Amino acid sequence: MPSDHLPEAGRPAAGLLTELARLREGDLPVRGGQVTAYVYDTGREAVHDLAATAYLEMLEVNCLDPTAFPSIVALERQVVGFAADRLGGGSGVFSSGGTESIMLAVKAARDARPVEGRPQIVLPTTAHPAFHKAAHYLGMEVVHVPVDDAFRADPAAIEAALTPRTVLVVVSAPSYPHGVMDPIPEVASLAFSAGVLCHVDACVGGWVLPWLRENGRDVPPFDLSVPGVTSLSCDLHKYGYSPKGASVVLFADESLRRHAYFASAEWPGYTVINAGVQSSKSAGPLGAAWATLMAIGAQGYRDLAENAMKAAERLRAGVAGIPGLRVLGDPVAPLVAVASDDPELDVFVLADEARARGWFFQPQLSYQGIPPNLHFTLTGVSDVGALLAALADAAKAARAAGPPDVPSDLVDALAGLDLDSLDDAGFAGLLASVGVDLAGGGEPEMAVVNAILDALPPATREALLIRFLSALYA
């Protein structure tokens, strides 16, 4: 049983590393392609080893003060320059991930376009929740607009949603849930005509779409070269294959980039000027990203992008041969969403069956008429033959098991539950009553939980998820 007390005497390194390895035994694997979300694997061990070494080289360098550590300036200039070279120019900031890049873009838009009243962001319903998070943190209002039957942003709906308080319009290249591309030139044009900034969320697609285009594939215009696009985010720890903590946000105008910065002189201490949300942070991710980009090179990325896209195409073709399953939308990147047309084949049960077979398929809840589905992020190492076999086998088992048994009175009870009346232990007990044991760690069966969440409105889902996270870490 782990202790909450710090040891009086330091423990030997070998024992600590052994304990870390033991704790990792319950984690999903980060190599091999059997986890179809969260991780990106080149299949090139030498590149991963190099990135780890570069990370350690820069581990203790503090990005707080670039005048104290000029190496971070040199590295960031190059990394941002590599991104700008492939994504339509501009200048930018290296950040810890897509959420921070989005936070910076939203802050820049708010500060560059002061309005009377609460500033608004216009978002298609498929836009990433990081924009909601940024709006929440920055005191802004989200205006949701619907997507069309192909899950693409509707330019007419976006135009109708613009008000004098709109400071930013968002489009995706592509949207994460279904891998489809929003009509970026049309939306950017109407935003420009209205005097509104336009951000392209290319966090997932920004470092794969340019290489697919260079391979001769038809990739619609999406980057800073598109008139009216004023900022763009691109994660390098996704299809750039860098270790986590690597993203870039680009701005078409350097004055807009400066609005992303923060400075404070309202104290007697050291000078505070931050390009990102964090102050002190390790330069490890920056060093690792630089090393990864340099080691793979342009041709390496072309090859990885092509392999990933071919894997996605093989998956789409294979899904068509599995009874009851279908692909949602027409993805332009190696992202595939699979839904069920068979009431007896529940995708949440399918996900649990797949996990029992060593595979992780990411569940996505229904939203505004979009059915629940499973998300697949394909990379160059994805073994589509094995994936399809696991998918078909899990689908067969899920159909035999049937949908999860979720009493309607339980859903009603949760919808009306006073969550503030429960402490973390009480909420954990509630989860245990539906088969989720937080105390055991490991790999919980989540079909019942996902089915319950799917039956609840988004606001109730959010409240329950917050309590879930609180109870998990209690």
Secondary structure, DSSP 8 states (H G I E B T S, - for coil): ---SS--SS---HHHHHHHHHHHHTTS--SSSS-B-SS----S-HHHHHHHHHHHHHHTT-BTT-TTT-HHHHHHHHHHHHHHHHHTT--EEEEESSHHHHHHHHHHHHHHHS--SSS-EEEEETTS-THHHHHHHHHT-EEEEE-B-TTS-B-HHHHHHH--TTEEEEEEESS-TTT-----HHHHHHHHHHTT-EEEEE-TTTTTTHHHHHHTT------STTSTT--EEEEESSSTT---SS-EEEEESSHHHHHTT-EEE-SSSSS-EEESSS-SS-BSHHHHHHHHHHHHHHHHHHHHHHHHHHHHHHHHHHHHTTSTTEEE-S--SSSEEEEEE--TT--HHHHHHHHHHTT-B-EEE--BTTB--EEEEE--TT--HHHHHHHHHHHHHHHHHH-S----HHHHHHHHT--GGG--HHHHHHHHHTTT--GGG-S----HHHHHHHHHS-HHHHHHHHHHHHHHHH-
